[in-house]
Amino acid sequence: MQIDALVRPRSVAIVGATGAVGRELLGVLERRQFPLAELRLYASPRSAGTLLQFQGRDIAVTALTEESFAGVDLALFSAGSGTARDYAPVAVRSGAVVIDNSSAFRMDPAVPLVVPEMIAGSFWPVMSKVSVVVAVAPEESCAV
């Protein structure tokens, strides 16, 4: 794979954008200068119309629908298990890579568990243990 294919601007959707984690995801994309072709912010109908700042401009949050993921490359979900169960499969069928912060797919063997700083498959999929796993990871990788 060519390097420019890895850094090409992406169409990114944040689902749950008005929540604390959604706002932090927005901040991370901004601080890291993530290469964006488009940024879409989604939340519940109750939060639709909320304006969030990104790179000095206001972006309106829109209500999440099944049509929301057309053309999205990466969908970041932090909107709870129910929303993830309802909409993550829709996003995947639309061609998006989904990263979900909920427990909706945690025990699903068909869905890869990604733990920061870990090699996939090294530990059990119990998220309450993630902080311990991250702390122990350097020991695991140094074992002989």
N, C-alpha and C positions, 0 to 999 in steps of 0.2 A: 504494500500500500504506500502511495506517495505521501510525503509529509503534508503537502498542501491539502490533501483529502482529509487529513486529520484535523486541520485547523480552519477549514472552510466555515464561513458563517452559517449558523443553524437557525432554524425557526424553533423557538422554545416557548412552551406554555407552562405557566405555574398555576396549578389547581390548588385553591386554598390561599390565594395571594394576599388576602386581607388579614389572615391569622399571623400570629407571632413567627411561626416557622416560615410561612410564605414570604413575609416581609424580610426575614433573614436570607432566604434564598435569593430574593431580589437584590439585596445588598451584596451577597457573595458574587453574583454575576457581574455587578457593577465594579466591585473592588478588584476582581480578577480580570476585568476587561474581556469577559467571555465573548468570542466572536459571534455576534448575533446578526442574522438577516432580518429577523422579526421577533418581537416579544409580545406574547399574549398573556393577559392576566385574567384568571377566572376565579369565581367564588359563587356563593349562593345567590339566588335572586335578591335576597335582602341586602346584600353588599354591592349589587350591581350599581354602577355609576360612581362608586368611590374612586377618587383620583389618587394614584400612588406615584411618587417621584422616581424617575430612573434617568440617570445621566443628565440631570438638570431640566427634564421635561416631565409633564404630567401624562400618565397613561391611565385611561379609564378601565376599570375592572368591569368585565361583562359576566352575565350569568352563564354557567356551564350548560351546554347542550350536547347532544350526540353529534352534532355537526361541528363542534368546536375544534376537532383535531385534524381536519382536512389540511394537508400541507405541513403539519407539525413534525419536526424531526425528533424532538426530545420533549417529553412531558414530565414535569416534576410535580408529584402529588404530595400534598400535606393537608388533606381535608377530611381525614377520618376513614375508617374501614368501610363504612357503607358507601360513601362516594367512590372510594377506590374500587370496590367490588362492582359497582354499577358502571363506572366510566373507564377504568384502566383497560379492560378488554376492548372497549370501543376505540381507545387511542391506539392500541397495538394493531387492531384490524385496519386502522387508517394509515399504518406505517410508522408510527412513532415508537421510539424506545421509551419505556416508562420506568421511572425511578419513584417508588412509593415509600413514604415514610410511615405508613400505618401497619397494623398487624394483619391486614386482610389476607395476605398471601404468605405470611411468615412460615407456616407449616406445610405449604404446598410444594411437594417435591419437584414439580415441573417448573417452579419459579426460582431462579437463582437467588440465594441470600448473599448480599454484599455487605461485609463488615469493614469499615475503614481500617486501613493498615494491616489487613489480613489477606492471606492466600485463600482463595475460595475452597470450601470443603474442609478446612482445618478444624473447625469447631462446630458445636451444636447450634441449631437455629432458635435460641431463646434470647430475645432482645434484651431482657432484663439483665443479662450477663454481658452485654456488649462492652460496658466500661471495664469489666474485669478482663475480657478478651483482649481489648486494645492494650491494656497494661501488660498482659502476659505475652503478647505477640512477639516482642523482641526476644524473649527467652526461648520461645518456640523456634524462631528462625535461627537461633544460635546453637540449638541442640546438636550434638554430634552423634 
